[in-house]
């Protein structure tokens, strides 16, 4: 990485792995912007569940790929939506960048998703749905990951500190 390039770090992982809370902490410690691509899509195009329902997943993934590309151009700590890695074009955009895969066990995620409003987890057994979605996407997370951090049972601040140390070593 040259001194003129912005410091970039991408966070991927399943829903409720801690991408936003850890990402904000990492960005603060590295003194760079924090970008949540899902929030950018919502700000520009409206609620994600509505986009899925009215225009389909393929259209949403195109919007998401564009948001990821723009965020990568800006630099900073970039948190991707859980399904971003399902798109081959998005995975290709990630190749030259350091990518942290935040993983979490089903047992730990059970507390995090209880009472939540995640549309993909709606139904009788949100944990079963979360586990199925995670398993469907796991190979893609592994494909893009430069390193893996488990967020299951350790304080978010400690994980953020370890990620900052890892990222600084990548320079």
For each residue, the residues with C-beta under 8 A, 3 or more apart:
1: 5 7 170 171
2: 5
3:
4:
5: 1 2 8 75
6: 32 74 75 76
7: 1 30 32 75 76 167
8: 5 72 75 76 78 97 98
9: 26 30 76 77 78 97 98 99 100 163 167
10: 72 78 80 94 97 98 99 100 144
11: 19 22 23 26 77 78 79 80 99 100 102
12: 19 80 84 85 94 99 100 101 102 141 144 145
13: 17 18 19 82 101 102 103 104 141 151
14: 17 82 103 104 109 130 133 134 137 141
15: 82 109 113 118 120 121 130 133
16: 104 109 112 113 116 118 130
17: 13 14 82 102 103 104 109 151
18: 13 21 22 102 104 151 156 159
19: 11 12 13 22 23 79 80 102
20: 23 24 36 79
21: 18 24 25 156
22: 11 18 19 25 26 102 151 156 159 160 163
23: 11 19 20 26 27 34 36 77 78 79
24: 20 21 27 28 34 77
25: 21 22 28 29 156 157 160
26: 9 11 22 23 29 30 34 77 160 163 164 167
27: 23 24 30 32 33 34 76 77
28: 24 25 31 34
29: 25 26 160 161 164
30: 7 9 26 27 77 164 167 168
31: 28
32: 6 7 27 75 76 77
33: 27 74 75 76 77
34: 23 24 26 27 28 76 77 79
35: 40 71 74 76 77 78 79
36: 20 23 39 40 79
37: 40 41 64 67 68 71 78 79 80 81 84
38: 41 42 48 79 80 81
39: 36 42 43
40: 35 36 37 43 44 67 70 71
41: 37 38 44 45 48 51 60 63 64 67 81
42: 38 39 45 46 47 48
43: 39 40
44: 40 41 63 67
45: 41 42 51 63
46: 42 50 51
47: 42 50 51
48: 38 41 42 51 52 60 81 119
49: 52 53 119
50: 46 47 53 54
51: 41 45 46 47 48 54 55 59 60 63
52: 48 49 55 56 57 60 119
53: 49 50
54: 50 51
55: 51 52 59 60
56: 52 59 60
57: 52 60 61
58: 61 62
59: 51 55 56 62 63
60: 41 48 51 52 55 56 57 63 64
61: 57 58 64 65 83 84 86 87 90
62: 58 59 65 66
63: 41 44 45 51 59 60 66 67
64: 37 41 60 61 67 68 80 81 83 84 87 90
65: 61 62 68 69 87 89 90 93
66: 62 63 69 70
67: 37 40 41 44 63 64 70 71
68: 37 64 65 71 72 78 80 84 90 93 94
69: 65 66 72 73 93
70: 40 66 67 73 74
71: 35 37 40 67 68 74 76 78
72: 8 10 68 69 75 78 93 94 97
73: 69 70
74: 6 33 35 70 71
75: 5 6 7 8 32 33 72
76: 6 7 8 9 27 32 33 34 35 71
77: 9 11 23 24 26 27 30 32 33 34 35
78: 8 9 10 11 23 35 37 68 71 72
79: 11 19 20 23 34 35 36 37 38
80: 10 11 12 19 37 38 64 68 84 85 90
81: 37 38 41 48 64 84
82: 13 14 15 17 133 137
83: 61 64 86 133 137
84: 12 37 61 64 68 80 81 87 90
85: 12 80 90 91 94 137 140 141 143 144
86: 61 83 90 137 140
87: 61 64 65 84 90 91
88: 91 92
89: 65 92 93
90: 61 64 65 68 80 84 85 86 87 93 94
91: 85 87 88 94 95 140 143 144
92: 88 89 95
93: 65 68 69 72 89 90
94: 10 12 68 72 85 90 91 97 99 144
95: 91 92 144
96:
97: 8 9 10 72 94
98: 8 9 10 146 147 167 170
99: 9 10 11 12 94 144 145 146 147
100: 9 10 11 12 145 146 147 148 149 163 166
101: 12 13 141 142 144 145 147 148 149
102: 11 12 13 17 18 19 22 148 149 150 151 159
103: 13 14 17 141 148 149 150 151 152
104: 13 14 16 17 18 108 109 112 150 151 152
105: 108 109 150 152 153
106: 109 110 127 130 131 134
107: 110 152
108: 104 105 111 112 151 152 153
109: 14 15 16 17 104 105 106 112 113 127 130
110: 106 107 113 114 127
111: 108 114
112: 16 104 108 109 116
113: 15 16 109 110 116 118 121 126 127 130
114: 110 111 126
115:
116: 16 112 113 121 126
117:
118: 15 16 113 121 122 126
119: 48 49 52 122
120: 15 129 133
121: 15 113 116 118 126 129 130
122: 118 119 126
123: 126 129
124:
125: 128 129
126: 113 114 116 118 121 122 123 129 130
127: 106 109 110 113 130 131
128: 125 131 132
129: 120 121 123 125 126 132 133
130: 14 15 16 106 109 113 121 126 127 133 134
131: 106 127 128 134 135
132: 128 129 135 136
133: 14 15 82 83 120 129 130 136 137
134: 14 106 130 131 137 138
135: 131 132 138
136: 132 133
137: 14 82 83 85 86 133 134 140 141
138: 134 135 141 142
139: 142 143
140: 85 86 91 137 143 144
141: 12 13 14 85 101 103 137 138 144 145
142: 101 138 139 145 148
143: 85 91 139 140
144: 10 12 85 91 94 95 99 101 140 141
145: 12 99 100 101 141 142 148
146: 98 99 100 170
147: 98 99 100 101 166
148: 100 101 102 103 142 145
149: 100 101 102 103 159 162 163
150: 102 103 104 105 153 154
151: 13 17 18 22 102 103 104 108 154 156 159
152: 103 104 105 107 108
153: 105 108 150
154: 150 151 158 159
155: 158 159
156: 18 21 22 25 151 159 160
157: 25 160 161
158: 154 155 161 162
159: 18 22 102 149 151 154 155 156 162 163
160: 22 25 26 29 156 157 163 164
161: 29 157 158 164 165
162: 149 158 159 165 166
163: 9 22 26 100 149 159 160 166 167
164: 26 29 30 160 161 167 168
165: 161 162 168 169
166: 100 147 162 163 169 170
167: 7 9 26 30 98 163 164 170
168: 30 164 165 171
169: 165 166
170: 1 98 146 166 167
171: 1 168
